[in-house]
């Protein structure tokens, strides 16, 4: 398994099946205080709405309530940027790619020291998630 930094976040490849990967990601997020608020099954949605076949792909909306509270208290409009998204996708070669958003990139659009602190805390936690998966 490898871990790489990208412009929007961190990518981790898992050597497992898709559903097990979703379970592992969810468990690793939980260890860092994140729950899954939303789960979008992109494959099922595209099949239903467009009748197209797409690879297994889920978008997990992860939320750490204390961090969300701090961010929303500092700037209520930050709700437009929440929750922290994590994607789990099966690639053509069968490998599973997990992408974890970089909260500093996401919350860094608003220059408030309190948000910078929250983003830093969230990033540290999500980096630990990526490390646990790698």
C-alpha angles and dihedrals in degrees: 000000000000134000125204136174118237134183093265099033144300128324124207126182117214126199098217141083121287100255093046089051091054089050092048093048092048091049093048091050090049090054087060094047099263123133126192110250096173136020118190116192099206093184093055093042094051091047092051098042102034104015090234128136115237132175119264104283130160131182112210117199103211122195133185102197098209091049092045090050092051092048095046091047090054096044119003091196089065085085085085087068098045143135110039106247125223121183127205114194137169112227126214091262090055096253117133117236119201117193119193119194120239105238092200090059091044099045095032091084089082115058104220121131091220090056092047089056092049092047091050092050092047091047092052090051094047091047088056088051090053091047092049090052094045 
